[in-house]
Amino acid sequence: MSGYEYELHHLRSAELRREADRQRLVRAAVQSRRAARREEAARRAADDEAHSRRPRWFRAPRAA
């Protein structure tokens, strides 16, 4: 392997590492946004249920 090929190998390797780091950061950001949305949805559902004036009754389907 010549010095030129060796240098290309190191450049490509560094590029792949940077890309992997960027993808890892993107996945972490997406995961964090999803967790925040789930928490917000759970809080809203709890608030909605707590403030509901009528109880939730099971409603059987109507016969045809």
ZAVO-249047 format. One line per field, with one value per atom (N, C-alpha, C, O, CB): atom name; x, y, z. Coordinates in Angstrom, 2 decimals, decimal comma, always signed. Glycine has a CB too. Example, Ala and Ser with C-alpha at 12.3 -4.5 7.8 and 13.67 -1.06 7.14 Angstrom:
# ZAVO-249047
a <- (N:CA:C:O:CB:N:CA:C:O:CB)
X <- (+13,19:+12,30:+13,20:+14,24:+11,31:+12,85:+13,67:+12,90:+13,41:+14,08)
Y <- (-5,69:-4,50:-3,30:-3,32:-4,47:-2,25:-1,06:+0,03:+1,14:-0,60)
Z <- (+7,80:+7,80:+7,80:+8,46:+9,05:+7,08:+7,14:+7,87:+8,04:+5,72)
***
This chain:
# ZAVO-249047
a <- (N:CA:C:O:CB:N:CA:C:O:CB:N:CA:C:O:CB:N:CA:C:O:CB:N:CA:C:O:CB:N:CA:C:O:CB:N:CA:C:O:CB:N:CA:C:O:CB:N:CA:C:O:CB:N:CA:C:O:CB:N:CA:C:O:CB:N:CA:C:O:CB:N:CA:C:O:CB:N:CA:C:O:CB:N:CA:C:O:CB:N:CA:C:O:CB:N:CA:C:O:CB:N:CA:C:O:CB:N:CA:C:O:CB:N:CA:C:O:CB:N:CA:C:O:CB:N:CA:C:O:CB:N:CA:C:O:CB:N:CA:C:O:CB:N:CA:C:O:CB:N:CA:C:O:CB:N:CA:C:O:CB:N:CA:C:O:CB:N:CA:C:O:CB:N:CA:C:O:CB:N:CA:C:O:CB:N:CA:C:O:CB:N:CA:C:O:CB:N:CA:C:O:CB:N:CA:C:O:CB:N:CA:C:O:CB:N:CA:C:O:CB:N:CA:C:O:CB:N:CA:C:O:CB:N:CA:C:O:CB:N:CA:C:O:CB:N:CA:C:O:CB:N:CA:C:O:CB:N:CA:C:O:CB:N:CA:C:O:CB:N:CA:C:O:CB:N:CA:C:O:CB:N:CA:C:O:CB:N:CA:C:O:CB:N:CA:C:O:CB:N:CA:C:O:CB:N:CA:C:O:CB:N:CA:C:O:CB:N:CA:C:O:CB:N:CA:C:O:CB:N:CA:C:O:CB:N:CA:C:O:CB:N:CA:C:O:CB:N:CA:C:O:CB:N:CA:C:O:CB:N:CA:C:O:CB:N:CA:C:O:CB:N:CA:C:O:CB:N:CA:C:O:CB)
X <- (+0,86:+0,00:+0,90:+1,77:-0,98:+0,67:+1,48:+1,04:+0,00:+1,39:+1,83:+1,50:+0,20:-0,56:+2,63:-0,04:-1,26:-2,49:-3,49:-1,20:-2,42:-3,53:-3,76:-4,90:-3,27:-2,66:-2,75:-3,48:-4,34:-1,34:-3,11:-3,75:-5,23:-6,06:-3,04:-5,57:-6,98:-7,76:-8,90:-7,10:-7,14:-7,79:-8,11:-9,21:-6,89:-7,16:-7,39:-8,45:-9,25:-6,09:-8,43:-9,45:-10,85:-11,79:-9,16:-10,97:-12,27:-12,72:-13,90:-12,20:-11,80:-12,13:-12,62:-13,60:-10,90:-11,96:-12,37:-13,74:-14,57:-11,34:-13,98:-15,28:-16,39:-17,47:-15,24:-16,13:-17,13:-17,41:-18,56:-16,65:-16,37:-16,58:-17,42:-18,31:-15,22:-17,15:-17,95:-19,41:-20,31:-17,38:-19,63:-21,01:-21,72:-22,89:-21,00:-21,03:-21,63:-21,97:-23,02:-20,68:-21,09:-21,36:-22,58:-23,42:-20,14:-22,66:-23,81:-25,11:-26,11:-23,62:-25,09:-26,30:-26,68:-27,87:-26,08:-25,70:-25,96:-26,64:-27,58:-24,65:-26,15:-26,75:-28,19:-29,07:-25,91:-28,43:-29,78:-30,72:-31,84:-29,76:-30,27:-31,12:-31,43:-32,55:-30,45:-30,43:-30,64:-31,65:-32,50:-29,31:-31,56:-32,49:-33,91:-34,85:-32,06:-34,06:-35,38:-35,96:-37,14:-35,31:-35,14:-35,60:-36,04:-37,05:-34,49:-35,28:-35,62:-36,92:-37,74:-34,48:-37,13:-38,38:-39,57:-40,63:-38,31:-39,39:-40,49:-40,84:-42,01:-40,10:-39,82:-40,07:-40,81:-41,73:-38,74:-40,42:-41,09:-42,55:-43,43:-40,35:-42,79:-44,17:-45,01:-46,18:-44,19:-44,41:-45,14:-45,50:-46,61:-44,32:-44,54:-44,80:-45,91:-46,79:-43,52:-45,86:-46,88:-48,25:-49,25:-46,52:-48,30:-49,57:-50,12:-51,32:-49,40:-49,25:-49,70:-50,22:-51,22:-48,54:-49,54:-49,98:-51,33:-52,21:-48,95:-51,50:-52,78:-53,90:-55,01:-52,67:-53,62:-54,64:-55,05:-56,23:-54,11:-54,09:-54,40:-55,22:-56,17:-53,09:-54,85:-55,60:-57,03:-57,98:-54,88:-57,16:-58,48:-59,38:-60,56:-58,36:-58,82:-59,63:-60,00:-61,10:-58,89:-59,09:-59,34:-60,42:-61,15:-58,06:-60,55:-61,50:-62,80:-63,68:-60,87:-62,92:-64,13:-65,31:-65,18:-63,94:-66,44:-67,61:-68,43:-69,10:-68,49:-68,37:-69,16:-68,23:-67,14:-70,06:-68,67:-67,81:-67,72:-68,62:-68,35:-66,66:-66,49:-67,15:-66,66:-64,98:-68,24:-68,94:-68,69:-68,51:-70,45:-68,67:-68,51:-69,82:-70,89:-68,13:-69,75:-70,94:-70,92:-70,07:-71,03:-71,87:-71,93:-72,36:-73,15:-72,91:-71,86:-72,28:-73,76:-74,31:-71,43:-74,40:-75,83:-76,07:-75,30:-76,45:-77,16:-77,52:-78,06:-78,72:-78,56:-77,79:-78,23:-79,69:-80,22:-77,39)
Y <- (-1,19:+0,00:+1,23:+1,40:+0,01:+2,07:+3,29:+4,31:+4,16:+3,89:+5,33:+6,40:+7,09:+7,52:+7,41:+7,20:+7,84:+7,00:+7,54:+8,03:+5,69:+4,80:+4,80:+4,78:+3,36:+4,81:+4,84:+6,10:+6,05:+4,76:+7,22:+8,50:+8,48:+8,94:+9,67:+7,96:+7,83:+6,96:+7,28:+7,25:+5,87:+4,98:+5,73:+5,60:+3,75:+6,50:+7,25:+8,34:+8,58:+7,88:+8,99:+10,02:+9,40:+9,93:+10,75:+8,27:+7,60:+7,12:+7,23:+6,43:+6,57:+6,09:+7,23:+7,07:+5,40:+8,37:+9,52:+10,01:+10,41:+10,65:+9,99:+10,40:+9,48:+9,94:+10,42:+8,19:+7,23:+7,43:+7,32:+5,79:+7,73:+7,98:+9,23:+9,24:+8,13:+10,30:+11,53:+11,27:+11,75:+12,64:+10,51:+10,19:+9,38:+9,62:+9,42:+8,41:+7,59:+8,46:+8,28:+6,45:+9,39:+10,29:+11,16:+11,37:+11,18:+11,67:+12,51:+11,71:+12,20:+13,10:+10,50:+9,67:+9,34:+9,30:+8,37:+9,12:+8,85:+10,05:+9,89:+8,49:+11,25:+12,47:+12,65:+13,04:+13,71:+12,37:+12,49:+11,52:+11,89:+12,24:+10,27:+9,27:+9,69:+9,53:+7,89:+10,22:+10,66:+11,81:+11,85:+11,09:+12,75:+13,87:+13,40:+13,85:+14,90:+12,48:+11,95:+11,21:+11,37:+11,01:+10,40:+9,64:+10,59:+10,35:+8,70:+11,65:+12,61:+13,34:+13,57:+13,62:+13,71:+14,36:+13,43:+13,86:+14,84:+12,17:+11,20:+11,03:+10,97:+9,84:+10,95:+10,80:+12,03:+11,89:+10,60:+13,21:+14,43:+14,45:+14,85:+15,68:+14,02:+13,97:+12,96:+13,22:+13,61:+11,81:+10,80:+11,33:+11,13:+9,51:+12,00:+12,57:+13,62:+13,66:+13,19:+14,47:+15,50:+14,88:+15,32:+16,46:+13,86:+13,18:+12,51:+12,55:+12,14:+11,89:+11,23:+12,27:+12,03:+10,42:+13,42:+14,47:+15,02:+15,24:+15,62:+15,24:+15,76:+14,75:+15,13:+16,10:+13,48:+12,46:+12,40:+12,25:+11,07:+12,53:+12,51:+13,75:+13,65:+12,46:+14,91:+16,13:+16,04:+16,42:+17,35:+15,56:+15,45:+14,51:+14,80:+14,95:+13,41:+12,45:+13,00:+12,75:+11,11:+13,73:+14,26:+15,33:+15,50:+14,83:+16,06:+17,16:+16,79:+17,63:+18,32:+15,55:+15,12:+15,13:+14,66:+13,70:+15,65:+15,73:+14,45:+14,15:+16,88:+13,69:+12,46:+11,25:+11,26:+12,39:+10,24:+9,06:+8,32:+8,42:+8,11:+7,60:+6,81:+5,46:+4,63:+6,64:+5,24:+3,97:+3,15:+3,69:+4,18:+1,87:+0,98:+1,01:+0,79:-0,48:+1,28:+1,31:+0,10:+0,00:+2,64:-0,80:-2,01:-1,64:-0,72:-3,05:-2,34:-2,05:-2,35:-3,26:-2,87:-1,59:-1,78:-2,99:-3,28:-0,53:-3,67:-4,81:-4,33:-3,29:-5,70:-5,08:-4,69:-5,02:-4,76:-5,36)
Z <- (+0,00:+0,00:+0,00:+0,86:+1,24:-0,96:-1,06:-0,02:+0,61:-2,48:+0,13:+1,08:+0,71:+1,57:+1,14:-0,60:-1,08:-0,70:-0,21:-2,62:-0,91:-0,55:+0,95:+1,42:-1,04:+1,69:+3,15:+3,61:+4,49:+3,79:+3,01:+3,37:+3,00:+3,78:+2,66:+1,81:+1,42:+2,40:+2,76:+0,01:+2,83:+3,80:+5,09:+5,63:+4,10:+5,58:+6,82:+6,65:+7,54:+7,31:+5,49:+5,24:+5,21:+5,80:+3,90:+4,51:+4,41:+5,78:+6,13:+3,42:+6,54:+7,88:+8,77:+9,51:+8,52:+8,71:+9,50:+9,05:+9,87:+9,40:+7,73:+7,20:+7,70:+8,09:+5,65:+7,69:+8,18:+9,67:+10,11:+7,93:+10,43:+11,87:+12,09:+12,95:+12,59:+11,32:+11,46:+11,11:+11,80:+10,56:+10,03:+9,62:+10,69:+10,97:+8,29:+11,29:+12,35:+13,56:+14,18:+12,76:+13,90:+15,03:+14,75:+15,62:+15,32:+13,51:+13,15:+13,22:+13,73:+11,72:+12,71:+12,76:+14,20:+14,53:+11,98:+15,05:+16,46:+17,12:+17,90:+17,21:+16,81:+17,36:+16,87:+17,64:+16,98:+15,60:+15,04:+15,73:+16,11:+13,51:+15,91:+16,59:+18,02:+18,49:+16,59:+18,71:+20,09:+20,14:+21,03:+20,74:+19,19:+19,17:+18,88:+19,52:+18,11:+17,93:+17,60:+18,80:+19,13:+16,38:+19,45:+20,62:+21,74:+22,40:+21,12:+21,94:+22,98:+22,66:+23,56:+23,17:+21,37:+20,98:+21,16:+21,62:+19,52:+20,80:+20,98:+22,44:+22,80:+20,38:+23,29:+24,73:+25,27:+26,08:+25,51:+24,83:+25,28:+24,82:+25,58:+24,76:+23,57:+23,07:+23,85:+24,16:+21,58:+24,17:+24,95:+26,34:+26,82:+25,08:+26,97:+28,30:+28,24:+29,10:+28,87:+27,22:+27,07:+26,82:+27,39:+25,92:+25,97:+25,69:+26,94:+27,19:+24,56:+27,72:+28,95:+29,95:+30,63:+29,58:+30,03:+30,95:+30,52:+31,35:+31,03:+29,21:+28,71:+28,94:+29,31:+27,22:+28,71:+28,91:+30,38:+30,69:+28,44:+31,27:+32,70:+33,07:+33,84:+33,54:+32,52:+32,80:+32,25:+32,93:+32,21:+31,03:+30,41:+31,21:+31,43:+28,97:+31,64:+32,38:+33,76:+34,26:+32,52:+34,37:+35,71:+35,67:+36,65:+36,30:+34,56:+34,49:+33,78:+33,57:+33,79:+33,42:+32,72:+33,69:+34,82:+32,10:+33,27:+34,14:+34,15:+35,14:+33,72:+33,07:+33,07:+33,13:+32,55:+31,81:+33,83:+33,94:+32,61:+31,77:+35,03:+32,44:+31,22:+31,44:+32,21:+30,84:+30,77:+30,88:+29,64:+28,55:+31,09:+29,82:+28,68:+27,91:+28,48:+29,12:+26,63:+25,82:+24,88:+24,00:+25,02:+25,08:+24,25:+22,84:+22,66:+24,86:+21,84:+20,47:+20,27:+20,90:+19,47:+19,40:+19,17:+18,27:+17,36:+18,54:+18,55:+17,72:+16,38:+16,30:+18,44:+15,36:+14,02:+13,79:+12,71:+12,97)
***
